[in-house]
Amino acid sequence: MAELPEEEKSLPSGAQGNWGKKLFFGTLVTLLVFFYWLLIYSGGVTVDHG
């Protein structure tokens, strides 16, 4: 079996690859807040034809 690089050996167990979930949920929350602001808080998307 291959040896782990030095920087991965110093991490506590369970810390490797854990940022993917946090990145996914952070992006999901950001998108939900953005669409809430766009569609509900700001009054929705309106098209104004002169």
PyMOL commands that set and color helices and strands:
alter all, ss='L'
color gray80, all
select helices_A, chain A and resi 6-9+19-41
alter helices_A, ss='H'
color red, helices_A
deselect
rebuild
show_as cartoon
